[in-house]
Amino acid sequence: MIMKYLIYFLLFLSISSCRQEKKSIKITDVSKYQEFLLECPEENKTVNSLLIEINGVIDGNATIIKSNGKNVNYKYEFKRGEIKKVIFGDWYAPTCILKYKPNNVDEGEIDIKYIFY
């Protein structure tokens, strides 16, 4: 029964997503503060959620902040080593600001994939 609802939910997400494929960002200079604007490709699309996948490796600590640019800020802390993080939740805006803040990071690389639903 649960599997049936899961299949319906995944079907709903694939039909209602702004775009069928994820967009991606690559942070190659992990030593510098950076901001990225994530945008839903369809301007008139009603957004209900956002999926962000973060993968990579860094030789220090870093913080990624997910923000609407106003009053919503979610902070994710990453320690030295491999990064594997999936962030999925309610999001009601067609844009999102990601802020990357390194702390004693010199080398590494981070790949970020995202899709609005």
CNS distance restraints for C-alpha pairs under 8 A (distance, minus, plus):
assign (resid   1 and name CA) (resid   5 and name CA) 6.66 0.50 0.50
assign (resid   2 and name CA) (resid   6 and name CA) 6.17 0.50 0.50
assign (resid   3 and name CA) (resid   7 and name CA) 6.16 0.50 0.50
assign (resid   4 and name CA) (resid   8 and name CA) 6.35 0.50 0.50
assign (resid   5 and name CA) (resid   9 and name CA) 6.04 0.50 0.50
assign (resid   6 and name CA) (resid  10 and name CA) 6.14 0.50 0.50
assign (resid   7 and name CA) (resid  11 and name CA) 6.07 0.50 0.50
assign (resid   8 and name CA) (resid  12 and name CA) 6.07 0.50 0.50
assign (resid   9 and name CA) (resid  13 and name CA) 6.24 0.50 0.50
assign (resid  10 and name CA) (resid  14 and name CA) 6.19 0.50 0.50
assign (resid  11 and name CA) (resid  15 and name CA) 6.21 0.50 0.50
assign (resid  12 and name CA) (resid  16 and name CA) 5.97 0.50 0.50
assign (resid  13 and name CA) (resid  17 and name CA) 5.74 0.50 0.50
assign (resid  13 and name CA) (resid 117 and name CA) 6.35 0.50 0.50
assign (resid  14 and name CA) (resid  20 and name CA) 6.58 0.50 0.50
assign (resid  16 and name CA) (resid 117 and name CA) 6.07 0.50 0.50
assign (resid  17 and name CA) (resid 115 and name CA) 7.47 0.50 0.50
assign (resid  17 and name CA) (resid 116 and name CA) 6.08 0.50 0.50
assign (resid  17 and name CA) (resid 117 and name CA) 4.08 0.50 0.50
assign (resid  18 and name CA) (resid  40 and name CA) 6.16 0.50 0.50
assign (resid  18 and name CA) (resid  41 and name CA) 6.27 0.50 0.50
assign (resid  18 and name CA) (resid  42 and name CA) 6.04 0.50 0.50
assign (resid  18 and name CA) (resid  45 and name CA) 6.65 0.50 0.50
assign (resid  18 and name CA) (resid  47 and name CA) 7.87 0.50 0.50
assign (resid  18 and name CA) (resid 115 and name CA) 7.41 0.50 0.50
assign (resid  18 and name CA) (resid 116 and name CA) 5.87 0.50 0.50
assign (resid  18 and name CA) (resid 117 and name CA) 5.86 0.50 0.50
assign (resid  19 and name CA) (resid  40 and name CA) 7.93 0.50 0.50
assign (resid  19 and name CA) (resid  41 and name CA) 6.91 0.50 0.50
assign (resid  19 and name CA) (resid  42 and name CA) 7.98 0.50 0.50
assign (resid  19 and name CA) (resid 115 and name CA) 7.23 0.50 0.50
assign (resid  19 and name CA) (resid 116 and name CA) 7.64 0.50 0.50
assign (resid  21 and name CA) (resid 115 and name CA) 7.28 0.50 0.50
assign (resid  22 and name CA) (resid 113 and name CA) 5.91 0.50 0.50
assign (resid  22 and name CA) (resid 114 and name CA) 5.23 0.50 0.50
assign (resid  22 and name CA) (resid 115 and name CA) 4.99 0.50 0.50
assign (resid  23 and name CA) (resid 113 and name CA) 5.54 0.50 0.50
assign (resid  23 and name CA) (resid 114 and name CA) 5.44 0.50 0.50
assign (resid  23 and name CA) (resid 115 and name CA) 6.43 0.50 0.50
assign (resid  24 and name CA) (resid 111 and name CA) 7.09 0.50 0.50
assign (resid  24 and name CA) (resid 112 and name CA) 5.48 0.50 0.50
assign (resid  24 and name CA) (resid 113 and name CA) 4.24 0.50 0.50
assign (resid  24 and name CA) (resid 114 and name CA) 6.33 0.50 0.50
assign (resid  25 and name CA) (resid 111 and name CA) 5.92 0.50 0.50
assign (resid  25 and name CA) (resid 112 and name CA) 5.04 0.50 0.50
assign (resid  25 and name CA) (resid 113 and name CA) 6.37 0.50 0.50
assign (resid  26 and name CA) (resid 109 and name CA) 7.36 0.50 0.50
assign (resid  26 and name CA) (resid 110 and name CA) 5.85 0.50 0.50
assign (resid  26 and name CA) (resid 111 and name CA) 4.60 0.50 0.50
assign (resid  26 and name CA) (resid 112 and name CA) 6.22 0.50 0.50
assign (resid  27 and name CA) (resid 109 and name CA) 5.79 0.50 0.50
assign (resid  27 and name CA) (resid 110 and name CA) 5.02 0.50 0.50
assign (resid  27 and name CA) (resid 111 and name CA) 6.31 0.50 0.50
assign (resid  27 and name CA) (resid 112 and name CA) 7.98 0.50 0.50
assign (resid  28 and name CA) (resid 108 and name CA) 7.17 0.50 0.50
assign (resid  28 and name CA) (resid 109 and name CA) 5.04 0.50 0.50
assign (resid  28 and name CA) (resid 110 and name CA) 6.74 0.50 0.50
assign (resid  29 and name CA) (resid 107 and name CA) 7.56 0.50 0.50
assign (resid  29 and name CA) (resid 108 and name CA) 7.69 0.50 0.50
assign (resid  29 and name CA) (resid 109 and name CA) 7.18 0.50 0.50
assign (resid  30 and name CA) (resid  58 and name CA) 7.41 0.50 0.50
assign (resid  30 and name CA) (resid 102 and name CA) 6.83 0.50 0.50
assign (resid  30 and name CA) (resid 105 and name CA) 6.45 0.50 0.50
assign (resid  30 and name CA) (resid 106 and name CA) 6.60 0.50 0.50
assign (resid  30 and name CA) (resid 107 and name CA) 6.28 0.50 0.50
assign (resid  30 and name CA) (resid 108 and name CA) 6.13 0.50 0.50
assign (resid  30 and name CA) (resid 109 and name CA) 6.22 0.50 0.50
assign (resid  30 and name CA) (resid 110 and name CA) 7.47 0.50 0.50
assign (resid  31 and name CA) (resid 102 and name CA) 6.03 0.50 0.50
assign (resid  31 and name CA) (resid 103 and name CA) 7.92 0.50 0.50
assign (resid  31 and name CA) (resid 104 and name CA) 7.40 0.50 0.50
assign (resid  31 and name CA) (resid 105 and name CA) 5.02 0.50 0.50
assign (resid  31 and name CA) (resid 106 and name CA) 4.93 0.50 0.50
assign (resid  31 and name CA) (resid 107 and name CA) 6.81 0.50 0.50
assign (resid  32 and name CA) (resid 101 and name CA) 7.30 0.50 0.50
assign (resid  32 and name CA) (resid 102 and name CA) 6.46 0.50 0.50
assign (resid  33 and name CA) (resid  99 and name CA) 7.50 0.50 0.50
assign (resid  33 and name CA) (resid 100 and name CA) 5.58 0.50 0.50
assign (resid  33 and name CA) (resid 101 and name CA) 4.90 0.50 0.50
assign (resid  33 and name CA) (resid 102 and name CA) 6.22 0.50 0.50
assign (resid  34 and name CA) (resid  99 and name CA) 5.92 0.50 0.50
assign (resid  34 and name CA) (resid 100 and name CA) 5.16 0.50 0.50
assign (resid  34 and name CA) (resid 101 and name CA) 6.93 0.50 0.50
assign (resid  35 and name CA) (resid  97 and name CA) 6.84 0.50 0.50
assign (resid  35 and name CA) (resid  98 and name CA) 5.64 0.50 0.50
assign (resid  35 and name CA) (resid  99 and name CA) 4.46 0.50 0.50
assign (resid  35 and name CA) (resid 100 and name CA) 6.17 0.50 0.50
assign (resid  36 and name CA) (resid  97 and name CA) 5.71 0.50 0.50
assign (resid  36 and name CA) (resid  98 and name CA) 5.14 0.50 0.50
assign (resid  36 and name CA) (resid  99 and name CA) 6.50 0.50 0.50
assign (resid  37 and name CA) (resid  95 and name CA) 6.81 0.50 0.50
assign (resid  37 and name CA) (resid  96 and name CA) 5.87 0.50 0.50
assign (resid  37 and name CA) (resid  97 and name CA) 4.75 0.50 0.50
assign (resid  37 and name CA) (resid  98 and name CA) 6.49 0.50 0.50
assign (resid  38 and name CA) (resid  95 and name CA) 5.41 0.50 0.50
assign (resid  38 and name CA) (resid  96 and name CA) 5.00 0.50 0.50
assign (resid  38 and name CA) (resid  97 and name CA) 6.12 0.50 0.50
assign (resid  38 and name CA) (resid  98 and name CA) 7.39 0.50 0.50
assign (resid  38 and name CA) (resid 114 and name CA) 7.95 0.50 0.50
assign (resid  39 and name CA) (resid  94 and name CA) 5.92 0.50 0.50
assign (resid  39 and name CA) (resid  95 and name CA) 4.48 0.50 0.50
assign (resid  39 and name CA) (resid  96 and name CA) 6.63 0.50 0.50
assign (resid  40 and name CA) (resid  45 and name CA) 7.83 0.50 0.50
assign (resid  40 and name CA) (resid  94 and name CA) 5.10 0.50 0.50
assign (resid  40 and name CA) (resid  95 and name CA) 6.21 0.50 0.50
assign (resid  40 and name CA) (resid 115 and name CA) 7.52 0.50 0.50
assign (resid  40 and name CA) (resid 116 and name CA) 5.98 0.50 0.50
assign (resid  43 and name CA) (resid  94 and name CA) 7.30 0.50 0.50
assign (resid  45 and name CA) (resid  94 and name CA) 7.55 0.50 0.50
assign (resid  46 and name CA) (resid  92 and name CA) 7.57 0.50 0.50
assign (resid  46 and name CA) (resid  93 and name CA) 7.94 0.50 0.50
assign (resid  46 and name CA) (resid  94 and name CA) 7.54 0.50 0.50
assign (resid  47 and name CA) (resid  91 and name CA) 6.68 0.50 0.50
assign (resid  47 and name CA) (resid  92 and name CA) 5.15 0.50 0.50
assign (resid  47 and name CA) (resid  93 and name CA) 5.95 0.50 0.50
assign (resid  47 and name CA) (resid  94 and name CA) 5.97 0.50 0.50
assign (resid  47 and name CA) (resid 116 and name CA) 6.47 0.50 0.50
assign (resid  47 and name CA) (resid 117 and name CA) 5.51 0.50 0.50
assign (resid  48 and name CA) (resid  90 and name CA) 5.78 0.50 0.50
assign (resid  48 and name CA) (resid  91 and name CA) 5.24 0.50 0.50
assign (resid  48 and name CA) (resid  92 and name CA) 4.99 0.50 0.50
assign (resid  48 and name CA) (resid  93 and name CA) 7.74 0.50 0.50
assign (resid  48 and name CA) (resid 116 and name CA) 7.66 0.50 0.50
assign (resid  48 and name CA) (resid 117 and name CA) 5.71 0.50 0.50
assign (resid  49 and name CA) (resid  88 and name CA) 7.17 0.50 0.50
assign (resid  49 and name CA) (resid  89 and name CA) 5.45 0.50 0.50
assign (resid  49 and name CA) (resid  90 and name CA) 4.21 0.50 0.50
assign (resid  49 and name CA) (resid  91 and name CA) 4.23 0.50 0.50
assign (resid  49 and name CA) (resid  92 and name CA) 6.49 0.50 0.50
assign (resid  49 and name CA) (resid 116 and name CA) 5.96 0.50 0.50
assign (resid  49 and name CA) (resid 117 and name CA) 5.06 0.50 0.50
assign (resid  50 and name CA) (resid  87 and name CA) 7.91 0.50 0.50
assign (resid  50 and name CA) (resid  88 and name CA) 5.76 0.50 0.50
assign (resid  50 and name CA) (resid  89 and name CA) 5.90 0.50 0.50
assign (resid  50 and name CA) (resid  90 and name CA) 6.50 0.50 0.50
assign (resid  50 and name CA) (resid  91 and name CA) 5.66 0.50 0.50
assign (resid  50 and name CA) (resid 114 and name CA) 7.23 0.50 0.50
assign (resid  50 and name CA) (resid 115 and name CA) 5.99 0.50 0.50
assign (resid  50 and name CA) (resid 116 and name CA) 4.53 0.50 0.50
assign (resid  50 and name CA) (resid 117 and name CA) 5.96 0.50 0.50
assign (resid  51 and name CA) (resid  86 and name CA) 7.34 0.50 0.50
assign (resid  51 and name CA) (resid  87 and name CA) 5.76 0.50 0.50
assign (resid  51 and name CA) (resid  88 and name CA) 4.45 0.50 0.50
assign (resid  51 and name CA) (resid  89 and name CA) 6.91 0.50 0.50
assign (resid  51 and name CA) (resid 114 and name CA) 5.44 0.50 0.50
assign (resid  51 and name CA) (resid 115 and name CA) 5.43 0.50 0.50
assign (resid  51 and name CA) (resid 116 and name CA) 6.40 0.50 0.50
assign (resid  51 and name CA) (resid 117 and name CA) 7.87 0.50 0.50
assign (resid  52 and name CA) (resid  86 and name CA) 5.85 0.50 0.50
assign (resid  52 and name CA) (resid  87 and name CA) 5.04 0.50 0.50
assign (resid  52 and name CA) (resid  88 and name CA) 6.37 0.50 0.50
assign (resid  52 and name CA) (resid 112 and name CA) 6.85 0.50 0.50
assign (resid  52 and name CA) (resid 113 and name CA) 5.71 0.50 0.50
assign (resid  52 and name CA) (resid 114 and name CA) 4.41 0.50 0.50
assign (resid  52 and name CA) (resid 115 and name CA) 6.85 0.50 0.50
assign (resid  53 and name CA) (resid  84 and name CA) 7.62 0.50 0.50
assign (resid  53 and name CA) (resid  85 and name CA) 5.86 0.50 0.50
assign (resid  53 and name CA) (resid  86 and name CA) 4.53 0.50 0.50
assign (resid  53 and name CA) (resid  87 and name CA) 6.30 0.50 0.50
assign (resid  53 and name CA) (resid 112 and name CA) 5.60 0.50 0.50
assign (resid  53 and name CA) (resid 113 and name CA) 5.13 0.50 0.50
assign (resid  53 and name CA) (resid 114 and name CA) 6.29 0.50 0.50
assign (resid  54 and name CA) (resid  83 and name CA) 6.86 0.50 0.50
assign (resid  54 and name CA) (resid  84 and name CA) 5.78 0.50 0.50
assign (resid  54 and name CA) (resid  85 and name CA) 5.08 0.50 0.50
assign (resid  54 and name CA) (resid  86 and name CA) 6.32 0.50 0.50
assign (resid  54 and name CA) (resid 110 and name CA) 6.96 0.50 0.50
assign (resid  54 and name CA) (resid 111 and name CA) 5.86 0.50 0.50
assign (resid  54 and name CA) (resid 112 and name CA) 4.63 0.50 0.50
assign (resid  54 and name CA) (resid 113 and name CA) 6.67 0.50 0.50
assign (resid  55 and name CA) (resid  82 and name CA) 7.59 0.50 0.50
assign (resid  55 and name CA) (resid  83 and name CA) 5.05 0.50 0.50
assign (resid  55 and name CA) (resid  84 and name CA) 4.65 0.50 0.50
assign (resid  55 and name CA) (resid  85 and name CA) 6.53 0.50 0.50
assign (resid  55 and name CA) (resid 110 and name CA) 5.73 0.50 0.50
assign (resid  55 and name CA) (resid 111 and name CA) 5.27 0.50 0.50
assign (resid  55 and name CA) (resid 112 and name CA) 6.52 0.50 0.50
assign (resid  56 and name CA) (resid  82 and name CA) 5.84 0.50 0.50
assign (resid  56 and name CA) (resid  83 and name CA) 4.97 0.50 0.50
assign (resid  56 and name CA) (resid  84 and name CA) 6.86 0.50 0.50
assign (resid  56 and name CA) (resid 108 and name CA) 7.31 0.50 0.50
assign (resid  56 and name CA) (resid 109 and name CA) 5.51 0.50 0.50
assign (resid  56 and name CA) (resid 110 and name CA) 4.26 0.50 0.50
assign (resid  56 and name CA) (resid 111 and name CA) 5.96 0.50 0.50
assign (resid  57 and name CA) (resid  80 and name CA) 7.48 0.50 0.50
assign (resid  57 and name CA) (resid  81 and name CA) 5.29 0.50 0.50
assign (resid  57 and name CA) (resid  82 and name CA) 4.32 0.50 0.50
assign (resid  57 and name CA) (resid  83 and name CA) 5.53 0.50 0.50
assign (resid  57 and name CA) (resid 108 and name CA) 5.27 0.50 0.50
assign (resid  57 and name CA) (resid 109 and name CA) 5.73 0.50 0.50
assign (resid  57 and name CA) (resid 110 and name CA) 6.39 0.50 0.50
assign (resid  58 and name CA) (resid  79 and name CA) 7.88 0.50 0.50
assign (resid  58 and name CA) (resid  80 and name CA) 5.51 0.50 0.50
assign (resid  58 and name CA) (resid  81 and name CA) 5.40 0.50 0.50
assign (resid  58 and name CA) (resid  82 and name CA) 6.73 0.50 0.50
assign (resid  58 and name CA) (resid  83 and name CA) 7.70 0.50 0.50
assign (resid  58 and name CA) (resid 105 and name CA) 6.56 0.50 0.50
assign (resid  58 and name CA) (resid 106 and name CA) 7.77 0.50 0.50
assign (resid  58 and name CA) (resid 107 and name CA) 6.00 0.50 0.50
assign (resid  58 and name CA) (resid 108 and name CA) 4.40 0.50 0.50
assign (resid  58 and name CA) (resid 109 and name CA) 6.50 0.50 0.50
assign (resid  58 and name CA) (resid 110 and name CA) 7.75 0.50 0.50
assign (resid  59 and name CA) (resid  80 and name CA) 4.94 0.50 0.50
assign (resid  59 and name CA) (resid  81 and name CA) 6.01 0.50 0.50
assign (resid  59 and name CA) (resid 104 and name CA) 7.91 0.50 0.50
assign (resid  59 and name CA) (resid 105 and name CA) 5.55 0.50 0.50
assign (resid  59 and name CA) (resid 106 and name CA) 6.49 0.50 0.50
assign (resid  59 and name CA) (resid 107 and name CA) 5.80 0.50 0.50
assign (resid  59 and name CA) (resid 108 and name CA) 6.41 0.50 0.50
assign (resid  60 and name CA) (resid  79 and name CA) 6.36 0.50 0.50
assign (resid  60 and name CA) (resid  80 and name CA) 4.44 0.50 0.50
assign (resid  60 and name CA) (resid  81 and name CA) 7.51 0.50 0.50
assign (resid  60 and name CA) (resid 102 and name CA) 7.56 0.50 0.50
assign (resid  60 and name CA) (resid 103 and name CA) 6.31 0.50 0.50
assign (resid  60 and name CA) (resid 104 and name CA) 5.22 0.50 0.50
assign (resid  60 and name CA) (resid 105 and name CA) 4.30 0.50 0.50
assign (resid  60 and name CA) (resid 106 and name CA) 7.22 0.50 0.50
assign (resid  61 and name CA) (resid  77 and name CA) 7.58 0.50 0.50
assign (resid  61 and name CA) (resid  78 and name CA) 5.60 0.50 0.50
assign (resid  61 and name CA) (resid  79 and name CA) 4.46 0.50 0.50
assign (resid  61 and name CA) (resid  80 and name CA) 5.27 0.50 0.50
assign (resid  61 and name CA) (resid 102 and name CA) 6.19 0.50 0.50
assign (resid  61 and name CA) (resid 103 and name CA) 5.10 0.50 0.50
assign (resid  61 and name CA) (resid 104 and name CA) 6.46 0.50 0.50
assign (resid  61 and name CA) (resid 105 and name CA) 6.34 0.50 0.50
assign (resid  62 and name CA) (resid  77 and name CA) 6.06 0.50 0.50
assign (resid  62 and name CA) (resid  78 and name CA) 5.16 0.50 0.50
assign (resid  62 and name CA) (resid  79 and name CA) 6.57 0.50 0.50
assign (resid  62 and name CA) (resid 100 and name CA) 7.21 0.50 0.50
assign (resid  62 and name CA) (resid 101 and name CA) 5.56 0.50 0.50
assign (resid  62 and name CA) (resid 102 and name CA) 4.21 0.50 0.50
assign (resid  62 and name CA) (resid 103 and name CA) 5.37 0.50 0.50
assign (resid  62 and name CA) (resid 105 and name CA) 7.42 0.50 0.50
assign (resid  63 and name CA) (resid  75 and name CA) 6.78 0.50 0.50
assign (resid  63 and name CA) (resid  76 and name CA) 5.59 0.50 0.50
assign (resid  63 and name CA) (resid  77 and name CA) 4.58 0.50 0.50
assign (resid  63 and name CA) (resid  78 and name CA) 6.00 0.50 0.50
assign (resid  63 and name CA) (resid  99 and name CA) 7.95 0.50 0.50
assign (resid  63 and name CA) (resid 100 and name CA) 5.98 0.50 0.50
assign (resid  63 and name CA) (resid 101 and name CA) 5.06 0.50 0.50
assign (resid  63 and name CA) (resid 102 and name CA) 6.35 0.50 0.50
assign (resid  63 and name CA) (resid 103 and name CA) 7.96 0.50 0.50
assign (resid  64 and name CA) (resid  75 and name CA) 5.97 0.50 0.50
assign (resid  64 and name CA) (resid  76 and name CA) 5.22 0.50 0.50
assign (resid  64 and name CA) (resid  77 and name CA) 6.62 0.50 0.50
assign (resid  64 and name CA) (resid  98 and name CA) 6.61 0.50 0.50
assign (resid  64 and name CA) (resid  99 and name CA) 5.45 0.50 0.50
assign (resid  64 and name CA) (resid 100 and name CA) 4.66 0.50 0.50
assign (resid  64 and name CA) (resid 101 and name CA) 6.23 0.50 0.50
assign (resid  65 and name CA) (resid  73 and name CA) 6.35 0.50 0.50
assign (resid  65 and name CA) (resid  74 and name CA) 5.48 0.50 0.50
assign (resid  65 and name CA) (resid  75 and name CA) 4.53 0.50 0.50
assign (resid  65 and name CA) (resid  76 and name CA) 6.24 0.50 0.50
assign (resid  65 and name CA) (resid  97 and name CA) 7.90 0.50 0.50
assign (resid  65 and name CA) (resid  98 and name CA) 5.58 0.50 0.50
assign (resid  65 and name CA) (resid  99 and name CA) 5.01 0.50 0.50
assign (resid  65 and name CA) (resid 100 and name CA) 6.70 0.50 0.50
assign (resid  66 and name CA) (resid  72 and name CA) 7.93 0.50 0.50
assign (resid  66 and name CA) (resid  73 and name CA) 5.58 0.50 0.50
assign (resid  66 and name CA) (resid  74 and name CA) 5.08 0.50 0.50
assign (resid  66 and name CA) (resid  75 and name CA) 6.55 0.50 0.50
assign (resid  66 and name CA) (resid  96 and name CA) 6.83 0.50 0.50
assign (resid  66 and name CA) (resid  97 and name CA) 5.88 0.50 0.50
assign (resid  66 and name CA) (resid  98 and name CA) 4.81 0.50 0.50
assign (resid  66 and name CA) (resid  99 and name CA) 6.68 0.50 0.50
assign (resid  67 and name CA) (resid  71 and name CA) 7.80 0.50 0.50
assign (resid  67 and name CA) (resid  72 and name CA) 5.40 0.50 0.50
assign (resid  67 and name CA) (resid  73 and name CA) 4.47 0.50 0.50
assign (resid  67 and name CA) (resid  74 and name CA) 6.50 0.50 0.50
assign (resid  67 and name CA) (resid  96 and name CA) 5.89 0.50 0.50
assign (resid  67 and name CA) (resid  97 and name CA) 5.06 0.50 0.50
assign (resid  67 and name CA) (resid  98 and name CA) 6.37 0.50 0.50
assign (resid  67 and name CA) (resid  99 and name CA) 7.95 0.50 0.50
assign (resid  68 and name CA) (resid  72 and name CA) 5.58 0.50 0.50
assign (resid  68 and name CA) (resid  73 and name CA) 7.00 0.50 0.50
assign (resid  68 and name CA) (resid  93 and name CA) 7.48 0.50 0.50
assign (resid  68 and name CA) (resid  95 and name CA) 7.15 0.50 0.50
assign (resid  68 and name CA) (resid  96 and name CA) 5.28 0.50 0.50
assign (resid  68 and name CA) (resid  97 and name CA) 6.03 0.50 0.50
assign (resid  69 and name CA) (resid  73 and name CA) 7.99 0.50 0.50
assign (resid  69 and name CA) (resid  96 and name CA) 7.61 0.50 0.50
assign (resid  69 and name CA) (resid  97 and name CA) 6.55 0.50 0.50
assign (resid  78 and name CA) (resid  83 and name CA) 7.02 0.50 0.50
assign (resid  83 and name CA) (resid 110 and name CA) 7.95 0.50 0.50
assign (resid  94 and name CA) (resid 116 and name CA) 7.54 0.50 0.50
